[in-house]
């Protein structure tokens, strides 16, 4: 099933030993939240434009350009009931600094169970804005981008999200030593999955869930 669809969420969480999912969150022109990865709707769906400039009624008519034609998924109470079966990372997408407060308001309106979910944010500015209300993980493109001052001065930072190729086991262990968790993503091949598992991150966001579970368990 297409990523971010309700079918994909249900399928993943039904697999033994899958502890949760990661979904991408965008906000439409009316303040409603949707699970969608790409910046443009044209690339993956029957719609044109962007989530951010589309109204709710338009997005309700949207579906993915796949064999199953899965509907675009709103982040609402029905979706949250499914996500509650595991742990959820909400990867915050395409939020201009001027719109961060609007995104925060939309998220707060959901009354999320913060013991079962966390945000992944694209920069430290976002972390500073959201960390008082949600558990937050900071996306870093490269481990060397993570300054000592960020780590030392932000005890509420839960950890980082980083590509498998850009972090070593030693760096994962360093983060553990200062009580920060590592989320590794961009893991596709059998070799890459074994390599990522060998680094022993706290979370692994894998592109081949069934193979990753087989290799781990």
N, C-alpha and C positions, 0 to 999 in steps of 0.2 A: 504493500500500500504506500501511497505517497506520504512523504514525511509531513508532519504537522496535521495530518488528517485524523479524525476521531477513530477511524478504522486502524490506522497505524498505532495509535496509542493503546487501543484495546488489545491488539495483537501482541505488542511488546510486553505489556503488563501481564498477559496470560501465560508468558513463558516462565517456567520455573527458574528461579535465581536471578531474574531481571529485577533490579531494585527500584527502577524508576525510568523516567524519560526526560529528554531535553526538548523544549519547544521554543519557537521563535515568535516574539510578540510585537505586534504593530498596533497602532491606534488610528481608527478611521476619523473622518472629518466631523463625526458627531460624538466622539469620545468613547466609542465602543472598541473593545480590544479583539484582535484577530490573530490566529496562528498562521503566520506566513513568513517565509524566509526571504525571498528575493525582493529587490527594491521595486521592480516593475511587475505588475500583474500579467502582462503579456507573455512573459517568459515561461510561465507555468500553468496558466489558466485560460478560461474562455473570455476573461475580462481584459480591458485595457486600462492604462493609467497606473495609479499607485493606491495602496491601501489608504495612505494618509490623506489623499485628496478625493477618496470615494466615500459616498454615504452608505449608511448601514443597509438600506434597501437594495442597493446595487450589489453589495458584497454577499448578501443572502442568496442572490441568484448565481453566485460564482461556483465553479467546479474546476478541478484539475484536468489538464489535457492528458489523461491517462486512460488505460483500458477500463478501469473501474469508475472513472469520472467522480472521484470522491468530492463531496462538497467542501468549500472553504469552511474552516472551523472557527466559530466565535469562542472567545474565552469567557464563558458564562457559567452559571451554576451547574448545568448539565455536563459540560466539559470538566469542570472541577470535580464533580462526583467520580468521573472516570480517573482523573489524575490522582485522586486521593488514595487510589489503590497502591501507589508507590510514592517515591520521592520525585519532585519535579524541579527542574531548572528552567526558569523563564529567561530566555536570552533576549534582552531588550534591543530592539532594532530601530534604526532611523529616528532617533529622537534628537532634534535640534536643541541646543542649550536653552533656547527660549521656550521650548515646549516640555522641558523636563518636569515641571510642576504639574502640567496637565496629565502627563503619563502617570505620575505618582498618585494623583487624585483618582484616576481610573483604576489603578491597582488597589488602592485602599478601599475603594467601593466594593471590591470583591470579597472583603473580609477573609483574606487568605490565611490559612493555617501555616504560620511561619515555622512551625516545627517540622513541616513536611515539604517545604519549598524554599528556594533561594533564587536570587536574581544573578544573572551574568551581565555585567555592564562593560561597555567598550572603552572607557577611559576613567581616570581618577576623578574627574569632575563629576561624573555620574555617580561614582561611589560616594562622594561627599554629599551628594543630594539625596541618595536613597538609603544610606546605611542606618539612619535613625529609625527607620520603619521596617526594614527587611534585612535578612541575612544576604550579604553581597559577596560575590566572587568577581575579581577583576580580570578581564581579558588582557593578556599581554602577548604581543607578537613574538617577542624574544625574551628569554630569561634575563638577559643583560639590560632590558628596558625596566626591570623591576629594581628601583633604587632602594638602598638601605633605609633611607628616611621614610619611605612609604611603609616599609615593613615595621620599622621601629615605632613610628608615631601613630599607627592606626591599629590598635589592638582589636577593634571590631571587624576588621577585614577577615573574612572567613578563609580566603585562599585565592588561588589564581586558576584561570582557565587558559590552556596553552596547547599548541600543536605538538604532537608526539615528537616530531623531528627537532623541536626547539628546546627540549629539556632532557637532562640526563638523570639517571637514578640518583647520583650524588646530590643533584640540585633538589630532587624530590625529598630526599632524606634531610637536607638542610631545612627545607620548609617544615617538615615534620618536627624538627628539633625546636622550632620557634612557634609551634602549634598553629601552623597554616596548612590547609589542605590543598591538594593538587587535583585539578580536573584536566585530564588529557583527552584531546579530540583529534580528529582527522586521522582515523585509524581504519584502514580498509583491507589490506592484504593479510594473508596468514602470517607472513614474516613480521609485518607491522604490528599485528595484534599481539604476537608473542613478545615482541620487543617492548611494547607498551605495558603489558602485564608484568614483565620482568622488572619494570621500574617501580611497581607497587604503588600506583597513585591511589588516592582515596576514591576517586570516581573515574570511570572510563566511558567516554561517549563514543560508541563504535558505530561504524557504517555497516558492519555485518554482525548483527546481534547474535544470531544462532551460532555462528562459528566462534565468536568470542566466549559465549557461555560454554560451548563444548571444550574449548581450550582451557578455560578456567576451572571448570567443574568435572 
